[in-house]
Amino acid sequence: MDLVTVWFAVVVLCWVLFFTLEGFDFGVGLLAPLVGRDEHERGAALRTIGPFWDGNEVWLVAAIGVTYAAFPAWYASLLSGTYLPMVAVLLLLAGRGVALEFRAKHSDARWRRRCEVVLALCSAGVVALWGALLSVFVRGLALGADGEVVAEPGLAAGLARTVAPLLTVEAAVGALAALVLSVLIGACFLALRTTGPVRARAHRVAAGATAGVAALGAAVAATGLTGAAGSSGGVDAATTAVGVLVAAAAVAVAAAVRVRREGVAFTLASLLVAGAVVAVLLANGDVVLPSTLDPALSLTREQAAATPAALGLITAFGAVAVPGVVVYQVWSYWVFRRRVASERVATA
């Protein structure tokens, strides 16, 4: 296996870990005001992600950093073509972090409630934006012959260039799918990590979210079948297969939730998110960023990759750094594996 393929696999792994681990973080941030009826219950829900959320964000840094080092042309085209949405994602991530960290700095109930609202809004915004941005990986950007993203002439050319990719049907579907999946994995995580009323409500939310995911999968499958009828197959058949698998996975998660197998439900939900990310990144085969102007101008892995010498150098560092981060995170999840009680303890 050549280094280009190895480092593309590492990029995929980093994105899978980010969206899976941060997926339940965002889901808990979204659901805390819903599953927690008072300050105590909302605090219990948020304590489930307290030891993990900042460590999970490391995988975003890793994904962007590895892309920059191993595939500089991909990094340059993708981020320059979506820089305003990316800036918005970073600002929302900062807002989420501030809300989580500062919620407990003041004992006033209204202050904590405001922090919880900010957290929920920032979590929803980040998830929706990432879902829309993932559609760009599949649909592509207006890449020119020089690899630059082409903009229409005029004063607002730069603004239009970076916002236009999100003003599509694909982006809207991606945002909706990301929100539903985040709610599902967040609810499964809360059901696994809490006791009492929060756990019970998380079960109900997870059951509802599985229905939403199954509906999305069925819609994707139906769209693929419709498209295949008037085309030569290929992508449409693959789209149909993905939709069927998503719907089947959602049914499996629902069955696990119904029999209170929370560990199984969370594992299946995580695999569902991971599979969706892998499907997005592999949707175009060897092409990492399609050109919406001309397929011949699309960016492939080989074209986007760094020089063999650069790939060899980062391999030496990556062989130590990546396993070390994985081992540390596994250890931290093991240390904080106990459930968080959401019921109030009676006092004498």
C-alpha positions as a Markdown table, in Angstrom:
| # | Residue | x | y | z |
|---|---|---|---|---|
| 1 | Met | 0.0 | 0.0 | 0.0 |
| 2 | Asp | 1.5 | 3.4 | -1.1 |
| 3 | Leu | 1.8 | 6.3 | 1.3 |
| 4 | Val | -0.9 | 8.3 | -0.5 |
| 5 | Thr | -3.5 | 5.6 | 0.3 |
| 6 | Val | -2.2 | 5.2 | 3.8 |
| 7 | Trp | -2.5 | 8.9 | 4.6 |
| 8 | Phe | -5.9 | 9.2 | 2.9 |
| 9 | Ala | -7.0 | 6.4 | 5.3 |
| 10 | Val | -5.6 | 8.4 | 8.2 |
| 11 | Val | -7.6 | 11.4 | 7.1 |
| 12 | Val | -10.8 | 9.3 | 6.9 |
| 13 | Leu | -10.0 | 7.9 | 10.3 |
| 14 | Cys | -9.6 | 11.4 | 11.8 |
| 15 | Trp | -12.9 | 12.6 | 10.3 |
| 16 | Val | -14.7 | 9.5 | 11.5 |
| 17 | Leu | -13.4 | 9.9 | 15.0 |
| 18 | Phe | -14.3 | 13.6 | 15.1 |
| 19 | Phe | -17.8 | 13.2 | 13.8 |
| 20 | Thr | -18.5 | 10.1 | 15.9 |
| 21 | Leu | -17.1 | 11.4 | 19.2 |
| 22 | Glu | -18.2 | 15.0 | 18.8 |
| 23 | Gly | -21.5 | 13.7 | 17.4 |
| 24 | Phe | -22.7 | 12.6 | 20.8 |
| 25 | Asp | -21.2 | 15.7 | 22.4 |
| 26 | Phe | -23.2 | 17.9 | 20.2 |
| 27 | Gly | -26.3 | 15.7 | 20.7 |
| 28 | Val | -26.0 | 16.0 | 24.4 |
| 29 | Gly | -25.6 | 19.7 | 24.2 |
| 30 | Leu | -28.8 | 19.8 | 22.0 |
| 31 | Leu | -30.8 | 17.5 | 24.2 |
| 32 | Ala | -29.8 | 18.7 | 27.7 |
| 33 | Pro | -32.6 | 21.3 | 27.9 |
| 34 | Leu | -35.1 | 18.7 | 26.6 |
| 35 | Val | -34.3 | 15.7 | 28.8 |
| 36 | Gly | -33.5 | 17.8 | 31.8 |
| 37 | Arg | -36.6 | 19.3 | 33.4 |
| 38 | Asp | -34.7 | 21.3 | 36.1 |
| 39 | Glu | -31.1 | 22.6 | 36.7 |
| 40 | His | -30.1 | 19.4 | 38.5 |
| 41 | Glu | -31.1 | 17.1 | 35.6 |
| 42 | Arg | -29.6 | 19.3 | 33.0 |
| 43 | Gly | -26.4 | 19.4 | 34.9 |
| 44 | Ala | -26.4 | 15.6 | 35.1 |
| 45 | Ala | -26.8 | 15.4 | 31.4 |
| 46 | Leu | -23.9 | 17.8 | 30.7 |
| 47 | Arg | -21.6 | 16.1 | 33.2 |
| 48 | Thr | -21.7 | 13.0 | 30.9 |
| 49 | Ile | -19.6 | 14.9 | 28.4 |
| 50 | Gly | -17.6 | 17.0 | 30.8 |
| 51 | Pro | -14.4 | 14.9 | 30.8 |
| 52 | Phe | -14.5 | 14.2 | 27.0 |
| 53 | Trp | -15.7 | 17.1 | 24.9 |
| 54 | Asp | -12.4 | 19.1 | 24.7 |
| 55 | Gly | -10.4 | 15.9 | 24.0 |
| 56 | Asn | -12.8 | 14.9 | 21.2 |
| 57 | Glu | -12.2 | 18.2 | 19.5 |
| 58 | Val | -8.6 | 17.2 | 19.0 |
| 59 | Trp | -9.7 | 15.0 | 16.1 |
| 60 | Leu | -10.9 | 18.1 | 14.2 |
| 61 | Val | -7.4 | 19.6 | 14.6 |
| 62 | Ala | -5.9 | 16.3 | 13.5 |
| 63 | Ala | -8.2 | 16.0 | 10.5 |
| 64 | Ile | -7.4 | 19.5 | 9.3 |
| 65 | Gly | -3.7 | 19.2 | 10.2 |
| 66 | Val | -3.2 | 15.8 | 8.4 |
| 67 | Thr | -5.0 | 17.1 | 5.3 |
| 68 | Tyr | -2.8 | 20.2 | 5.3 |
| 69 | Ala | 0.4 | 18.1 | 5.6 |
| 70 | Ala | -0.5 | 15.1 | 3.4 |
| 71 | Phe | -2.8 | 16.7 | 0.9 |
| 72 | Pro | -2.0 | 20.4 | 0.6 |
| 73 | Ala | -3.9 | 21.0 | -2.6 |
| 74 | Trp | -7.0 | 19.5 | -1.2 |
| 75 | Tyr | -6.7 | 21.6 | 1.9 |
| 76 | Ala | -6.1 | 24.8 | -0.1 |
| 77 | Ser | -9.1 | 24.3 | -2.4 |
| 78 | Leu | -11.5 | 23.0 | 0.2 |
| 79 | Leu | -10.9 | 25.6 | 2.9 |
| 80 | Ser | -10.5 | 28.5 | 0.5 |
| 81 | Gly | -13.8 | 27.6 | -1.1 |
| 82 | Thr | -15.7 | 27.3 | 2.2 |
| 83 | Tyr | -13.8 | 29.7 | 4.5 |
| 84 | Leu | -16.7 | 31.7 | 5.8 |
| 85 | Pro | -18.7 | 28.6 | 6.9 |
| 86 | Met | -15.5 | 27.2 | 8.4 |
| 87 | Val | -15.0 | 30.5 | 10.4 |
| 88 | Ala | -18.6 | 30.2 | 11.5 |
| 89 | Val | -18.0 | 26.6 | 12.7 |
| 90 | Leu | -15.0 | 27.7 | 14.7 |
| 91 | Leu | -16.9 | 30.6 | 16.3 |
| 92 | Leu | -19.8 | 28.3 | 17.2 |
| 93 | Leu | -17.3 | 25.7 | 18.7 |
| 94 | Ala | -15.8 | 28.5 | 20.8 |
| 95 | Gly | -19.3 | 29.6 | 21.9 |
| 96 | Arg | -20.1 | 26.0 | 22.9 |
| 97 | Gly | -16.8 | 25.7 | 24.9 |
| 98 | Val | -17.4 | 29.0 | 26.7 |
| 99 | Ala | -21.0 | 27.9 | 27.6 |
| 100 | Leu | -19.8 | 24.5 | 29.0 |
| 101 | Glu | -16.9 | 26.0 | 30.9 |
| 102 | Phe | -18.6 | 29.0 | 32.3 |
| 103 | Arg | -22.0 | 27.4 | 33.2 |
| 104 | Ala | -20.7 | 26.4 | 36.6 |
| 105 | Lys | -18.8 | 29.6 | 37.3 |
| 106 | His | -21.9 | 31.4 | 38.7 |
| 107 | Ser | -24.5 | 30.0 | 41.0 |
| 108 | Asp | -27.3 | 32.1 | 39.6 |
| 109 | Ala | -30.0 | 29.9 | 38.0 |
| 110 | Arg | -30.7 | 32.4 | 35.1 |
| 111 | Trp | -27.0 | 32.5 | 34.3 |
| 112 | Arg | -26.9 | 28.7 | 34.0 |
| 113 | Arg | -30.0 | 28.6 | 31.9 |
| 114 | Arg | -28.5 | 31.2 | 29.5 |
| 115 | Cys | -25.4 | 29.1 | 29.2 |
| 116 | Glu | -27.5 | 26.0 | 28.4 |
| 117 | Val | -29.4 | 27.9 | 25.7 |
| 118 | Val | -26.2 | 29.1 | 24.2 |
| 119 | Leu | -24.8 | 25.6 | 24.3 |
| 120 | Ala | -27.9 | 24.1 | 22.6 |
| 121 | Leu | -27.9 | 26.8 | 19.8 |
| 122 | Cys | -24.2 | 26.5 | 19.2 |
| 123 | Ser | -24.4 | 22.7 | 19.1 |
| 124 | Ala | -27.2 | 22.8 | 16.6 |
| 125 | Gly | -25.4 | 25.4 | 14.5 |
| 126 | Val | -22.2 | 23.4 | 14.4 |
| 127 | Val | -24.0 | 20.2 | 13.5 |
| 128 | Ala | -26.1 | 21.8 | 10.7 |
| 129 | Leu | -23.1 | 23.5 | 9.2 |
| 130 | Trp | -20.9 | 20.4 | 9.2 |
| 131 | Gly | -23.8 | 18.4 | 7.6 |
| 132 | Ala | -24.0 | 21.1 | 4.9 |
| 133 | Leu | -20.2 | 21.2 | 4.5 |
| 134 | Leu | -20.0 | 17.4 | 4.1 |
| 135 | Ser | -22.3 | 17.7 | 1.1 |
| 136 | Val | -19.4 | 19.7 | -0.5 |
| 137 | Phe | -17.2 | 16.7 | -0.2 |
| 138 | Val | -19.6 | 14.8 | -2.5 |
| 139 | Arg | -20.9 | 17.6 | -4.8 |
| 140 | Gly | -17.6 | 19.5 | -5.1 |
| 141 | Leu | -16.7 | 23.1 | -5.8 |
| 142 | Ala | -16.3 | 25.3 | -8.9 |
| 143 | Leu | -12.7 | 24.3 | -9.4 |
| 144 | Gly | -10.9 | 25.9 | -12.3 |
| 145 | Ala | -7.9 | 24.6 | -14.3 |
| 146 | Asp | -5.5 | 26.0 | -11.8 |
| 147 | Gly | -7.2 | 24.3 | -8.8 |
| 148 | Glu | -8.6 | 27.6 | -7.6 |
| 149 | Val | -12.3 | 28.0 | -6.8 |
| 150 | Val | -13.8 | 30.2 | -9.5 |
| 151 | Ala | -16.0 | 33.1 | -8.5 |
| 152 | Glu | -18.4 | 35.2 | -10.5 |
| 153 | Pro | -17.1 | 38.7 | -11.2 |
| 154 | Gly | -18.3 | 41.5 | -9.0 |
| 155 | Leu | -17.8 | 43.1 | -5.6 |
| 156 | Ala | -19.4 | 40.2 | -3.8 |
| 157 | Ala | -17.5 | 37.6 | -5.7 |
| 158 | Gly | -15.6 | 36.2 | -2.7 |
| 159 | Leu | -18.7 | 36.1 | -0.5 |
| 160 | Ala | -20.8 | 34.4 | -3.2 |
| 161 | Arg | -18.0 | 31.9 | -3.8 |
| 162 | Thr | -17.7 | 30.7 | -0.2 |
| 163 | Val | -21.5 | 30.8 | 0.6 |
| 164 | Ala | -22.9 | 29.4 | -2.6 |
| 165 | Pro | -21.9 | 25.7 | -1.9 |
| 166 | Leu | -24.2 | 25.7 | 1.1 |
| 167 | Leu | -27.2 | 27.1 | -0.8 |
| 168 | Thr | -28.1 | 23.9 | -2.4 |
| 169 | Val | -30.6 | 21.1 | -1.8 |
| 170 | Glu | -27.8 | 18.7 | -1.1 |
| 171 | Ala | -26.5 | 21.0 | 1.7 |
| 172 | Ala | -30.0 | 21.3 | 3.2 |
| 173 | Val | -30.4 | 17.5 | 3.2 |
| 174 | Gly | -26.9 | 17.1 | 4.7 |
| 175 | Ala | -27.7 | 19.6 | 7.5 |
| 176 | Leu | -31.0 | 17.8 | 8.3 |
| 177 | Ala | -29.3 | 14.4 | 8.3 |
| 178 | Ala | -26.5 | 15.6 | 10.6 |
| 179 | Leu | -29.0 | 17.0 | 13.1 |
| 180 | Val | -31.1 | 13.8 | 13.2 |
| 181 | Leu | -28.0 | 11.6 | 13.6 |
| 182 | Ser | -26.5 | 13.8 | 16.3 |
| 183 | Val | -29.8 | 13.7 | 18.3 |
| 184 | Leu | -29.8 | 9.9 | 17.9 |
| 185 | Ile | -26.2 | 9.3 | 19.0 |
| 186 | Gly | -26.6 | 11.9 | 21.8 |
| 187 | Ala | -29.7 | 10.2 | 23.1 |
| 188 | Cys | -28.1 | 6.8 | 23.0 |
| 189 | Phe | -25.1 | 8.2 | 24.9 |
| 190 | Leu | -27.3 | 9.8 | 27.6 |
| 191 | Ala | -29.2 | 6.5 | 28.0 |
| 192 | Leu | -25.9 | 4.7 | 28.4 |
| 193 | Arg | -24.3 | 7.2 | 30.8 |
| 194 | Thr | -27.1 | 8.3 | 33.1 |
| 195 | Thr | -29.6 | 6.9 | 35.6 |
| 196 | Gly | -33.1 | 8.1 | 36.6 |
| 197 | Pro | -35.4 | 10.4 | 34.7 |
| 198 | Val | -32.8 | 11.6 | 32.2 |
| 199 | Arg | -32.1 | 8.1 | 31.2 |
| 200 | Ala | -35.8 | 7.4 | 30.7 |
| 201 | Arg | -36.3 | 10.5 | 28.6 |
| 202 | Ala | -33.2 | 9.7 | 26.6 |
| 203 | His | -34.7 | 6.4 | 25.7 |
| 204 | Arg | -37.8 | 8.1 | 24.3 |
| 205 | Val | -35.8 | 10.6 | 22.3 |
| 206 | Ala | -33.6 | 7.8 | 20.9 |
| 207 | Ala | -36.7 | 5.9 | 19.8 |
| 208 | Gly | -38.1 | 8.9 | 18.0 |
| 209 | Ala | -34.7 | 9.7 | 16.4 |
| 210 | Thr | -34.4 | 6.2 | 15.0 |
| 211 | Ala | -37.7 | 6.8 | 13.1 |
| 212 | Gly | -36.3 | 9.9 | 11.6 |
| 213 | Val | -33.1 | 8.2 | 10.5 |
| 214 | Ala | -35.0 | 5.3 | 9.0 |
| 215 | Ala | -37.2 | 7.8 | 7.1 |
| 216 | Leu | -34.1 | 9.6 | 5.8 |
| 217 | Gly | -32.6 | 6.3 | 4.7 |
| 218 | Ala | -35.8 | 5.3 | 2.9 |
| 219 | Ala | -35.9 | 8.7 | 1.2 |
| 220 | Val | -32.3 | 8.2 | 0.0 |
| 221 | Ala | -33.0 | 4.7 | -1.2 |
| 222 | Ala | -36.2 | 5.9 | -3.1 |
| 223 | Thr | -34.2 | 8.8 | -4.7 |
| 224 | Gly | -31.5 | 6.4 | -5.8 |
| 225 | Leu | -34.0 | 4.0 | -7.3 |
| 226 | Thr | -35.8 | 6.8 | -9.1 |
| 227 | Gly | -32.5 | 8.1 | -10.5 |
| 228 | Ala | -31.4 | 4.7 | -11.6 |
| 229 | Ala | -34.5 | 4.2 | -13.7 |
| 230 | Gly | -33.3 | 6.9 | -16.1 |
| 231 | Ser | -29.6 | 6.4 | -16.0 |
| 232 | Ser | -26.9 | 3.8 | -16.4 |
| 233 | Gly | -26.9 | 2.8 | -12.7 |
| 234 | Gly | -23.5 | 3.1 | -10.9 |
| 235 | Val | -23.8 | 6.0 | -8.4 |
| 236 | Asp | -27.6 | 5.6 | -8.2 |
| 237 | Ala | -27.3 | 1.9 | -7.3 |
| 238 | Ala | -24.7 | 2.8 | -4.6 |
| 239 | Thr | -27.0 | 5.6 | -3.3 |
| 240 | Thr | -29.8 | 3.1 | -3.0 |
| 241 | Ala | -27.6 | 0.6 | -1.2 |
| 242 | Val | -26.5 | 3.3 | 1.3 |
| 243 | Gly | -30.1 | 4.3 | 1.9 |
| 244 | Val | -31.2 | 0.8 | 2.6 |
| 245 | Leu | -28.3 | 0.2 | 4.9 |
| 246 | Val | -29.0 | 3.4 | 6.9 |
| 247 | Ala | -32.7 | 2.4 | 7.3 |
| 248 | Ala | -31.7 | -1.1 | 8.4 |
| 249 | Ala | -29.2 | 0.3 | 10.9 |
| 250 | Ala | -31.8 | 2.6 | 12.3 |
| 251 | Val | -34.2 | -0.3 | 12.8 |
| 252 | Ala | -31.5 | -2.2 | 14.6 |
| 253 | Val | -30.8 | 0.8 | 16.9 |
| 254 | Ala | -34.5 | 1.0 | 17.6 |
| 255 | Ala | -34.7 | -2.6 | 18.5 |
| 256 | Ala | -31.7 | -2.3 | 20.9 |
| 257 | Val | -33.3 | 0.8 | 22.5 |
| 258 | Arg | -36.6 | -1.0 | 23.0 |
| 259 | Val | -35.0 | -3.9 | 25.0 |
| 260 | Arg | -32.8 | -1.5 | 27.0 |
| 261 | Arg | -29.5 | -2.7 | 25.5 |
| 262 | Glu | -28.0 | 0.8 | 25.7 |
| 263 | Gly | -24.4 | -0.3 | 25.0 |
| 264 | Val | -25.5 | -2.1 | 21.8 |
| 265 | Ala | -27.7 | 0.9 | 20.8 |
| 266 | Phe | -24.8 | 3.4 | 21.3 |
| 267 | Thr | -22.4 | 1.1 | 19.4 |
| 268 | Leu | -24.8 | 0.7 | 16.5 |
| 269 | Ala | -25.5 | 4.5 | 16.4 |
| 270 | Ser | -21.7 | 5.2 | 16.4 |
| 271 | Leu | -21.2 | 2.7 | 13.5 |
| 272 | Leu | -24.0 | 4.4 | 11.7 |
| 273 | Val | -22.4 | 7.8 | 12.0 |
| 274 | Ala | -19.0 | 6.4 | 11.1 |
| 275 | Gly | -20.4 | 4.6 | 8.1 |
| 276 | Ala | -22.1 | 7.8 | 6.9 |
| 277 | Val | -18.8 | 9.7 | 7.1 |
| 278 | Val | -16.9 | 7.0 | 5.3 |
| 279 | Ala | -19.6 | 6.9 | 2.6 |
| 280 | Val | -19.2 | 10.6 | 2.0 |
| 281 | Leu | -15.4 | 10.6 | 1.8 |
| 282 | Leu | -15.4 | 7.6 | -0.6 |
| 283 | Ala | -18.4 | 8.7 | -2.6 |
| 284 | Asn | -16.3 | 9.8 | -5.6 |
| 285 | Gly | -13.6 | 7.1 | -5.5 |
| 286 | Asp | -10.2 | 8.5 | -6.1 |
| 287 | Val | -11.5 | 12.0 | -6.5 |
| 288 | Val | -11.2 | 14.0 | -3.2 |
| 289 | Leu | -12.9 | 17.1 | -4.5 |
| 290 | Pro | -15.0 | 17.1 | -7.7 |
| 291 | Ser | -15.2 | 20.2 | -9.9 |
| 292 | Thr | -18.7 | 21.3 | -10.6 |
| 293 | Leu | -17.5 | 23.1 | -13.8 |
| 294 | Asp | -15.8 | 20.2 | -15.5 |
| 295 | Pro | -15.2 | 16.6 | -14.2 |
| 296 | Ala | -11.8 | 16.7 | -15.9 |
| 297 | Leu | -10.8 | 19.5 | -13.5 |
| 298 | Ser | -11.6 | 17.4 | -10.4 |
| 299 | Leu | -8.9 | 16.9 | -7.8 |
| 300 | Thr | -7.7 | 13.4 | -7.2 |
| 301 | Arg | -5.7 | 11.9 | -4.3 |
| 302 | Glu | -2.5 | 11.7 | -6.3 |
| 303 | Gln | -2.8 | 15.3 | -7.6 |
| 304 | Ala | -3.6 | 16.6 | -4.1 |
| 305 | Ala | -0.9 | 14.7 | -2.2 |
| 306 | Ala | 2.4 | 16.1 | -0.9 |
| 307 | Thr | 5.7 | 14.9 | -2.3 |
| 308 | Pro | 6.9 | 11.4 | -1.4 |
| 309 | Ala | 9.7 | 12.9 | 0.7 |
| 310 | Ala | 7.1 | 14.9 | 2.7 |
| 311 | Leu | 4.8 | 11.9 | 3.1 |
| 312 | Gly | 7.8 | 9.9 | 4.3 |
| 313 | Leu | 8.7 | 12.5 | 6.9 |
| 314 | Ile | 5.2 | 12.9 | 8.4 |
| 315 | Thr | 4.8 | 9.1 | 8.5 |
| 316 | Ala | 7.7 | 8.9 | 11.0 |
| 317 | Phe | 5.9 | 11.4 | 13.2 |
| 318 | Gly | 2.4 | 10.0 | 12.7 |
| 319 | Ala | 3.5 | 6.4 | 13.6 |
| 320 | Val | 4.1 | 7.7 | 17.1 |
| 321 | Ala | 1.5 | 10.5 | 17.5 |
| 322 | Val | -1.7 | 8.9 | 16.2 |
| 323 | Pro | -1.5 | 5.7 | 18.3 |
| 324 | Gly | -0.6 | 7.8 | 21.4 |
| 325 | Val | -3.7 | 10.0 | 21.1 |
| 326 | Val | -5.9 | 6.9 | 20.6 |
| 327 | Val | -4.5 | 5.1 | 23.6 |
| 328 | Tyr | -4.9 | 8.2 | 25.8 |
| 329 | Gln | -8.6 | 8.7 | 24.7 |
| 330 | Val | -9.4 | 5.0 | 25.3 |
| 331 | Trp | -7.9 | 5.3 | 28.8 |
| 332 | Ser | -9.8 | 8.5 | 29.6 |
| 333 | Tyr | -13.1 | 6.9 | 28.6 |
| 334 | Trp | -12.3 | 3.9 | 30.7 |
| 335 | Val | -11.6 | 6.1 | 33.8 |
| 336 | Phe | -14.9 | 8.0 | 33.4 |
| 337 | Arg | -17.0 | 5.0 | 32.5 |
| 338 | Arg | -19.5 | 5.2 | 35.5 |
| 339 | Arg | -23.0 | 6.4 | 35.0 |
| 340 | Val | -24.1 | 9.9 | 36.1 |
| 341 | Ala | -27.1 | 9.9 | 38.5 |
| 342 | Ser | -29.9 | 12.3 | 37.4 |
| 343 | Glu | -32.3 | 11.5 | 40.2 |
| 344 | Arg | -32.1 | 13.5 | 43.4 |
| 345 | Val | -30.8 | 11.9 | 46.5 |
| 346 | Ala | -33.1 | 12.2 | 49.5 |
| 347 | Thr | -31.5 | 14.0 | 52.4 |
| 348 | Ala | -32.4 | 13.7 | 56.1 |
